[in-house]
């Protein structure tokens, strides 16, 4: 009885002063239970001549049922908050990736724009020096068309990458998706040797854009590992193989590996080894989420004698 009174007092205090969300429900439930206890006690001490049938049992069942409902609501609320947090992290990751992609587009367009400017200056010079001919003009126009087609393909690659495709699950060849992921960051791989070993062609029914996004994160992570390291030979080794009916994609670099003290933390949200201006620490976290939730697979990391090895198992 004393314990029930204490719980009732605490519930009322939290409901009135702290405005706790569920405190008023607790106060009501404990009030009903306390009432059942009081009437049952009054009967046993002689204040009531006739007991209320099954009063104590009914209040206990009511208490259990009510707390079960509140617990289920709390679980639902936590799940909703967790989903909201994950959606927020995913939006942040998408914005970070978009900034990275815009940098890549700008880098890839810089050389073609210079070439277009050079062709335009050549046509202008040929016109004023009267050296222009139908043949040279056709050659220059063909060159312009080739350059603009390349620039258009660059935009197409990135627009496909950012298309919303949560429902676009199709059968795709994994080696083709690996090639697409590499093309997205080919400007960042100019000083890095990339080796791709494919033991056999493997197709999977997956969300292609999510798979490419995961590979993009792992490749960028490998590229970043080479920064500030004076290495003459930089290499990323990508392997695609089949083992026990599962597709295994491995991305390994030779940058020396990950510090063992933080190896178990790199998939945690907002954990980053980069400067704050270079990363917000959700890339690998989102990659793991995409692999587990969208691709229905697993993502692991370990150190090798050369560097870090990330394994995707689908």
Buried (B, 14 or more C-beta within 10 A) or exposed (E): EEEBEEBBEBBBEBBEEEEBEBBBBBBBBBBBBBEBBBBBEEBEEEEEEEEEEEBBEEBBEBBEEBEEEBEEEEEEEEEEEEEEEBEEBBEBBEEBBEEBBEEBBEBBBEEBEEBBEEBEEBBEEBEEEEEBEEEEEEEBEEBBEEBEEBBEEBEEBBEBBEEEBEEEBEEBBBBEBBEBBBBBBBBBBEEBEBEEEBEEEBEBEBBBBBBBBBBBBBBBBBBBBBEEEEEEEBBBBBBBBEEEEEBBBBBBBBBBBBEEEEBEEBBBBEBBBEEEEEBBBBBBBBBBBBBEEBBEBBBEBEBEEBBBBBBBBB
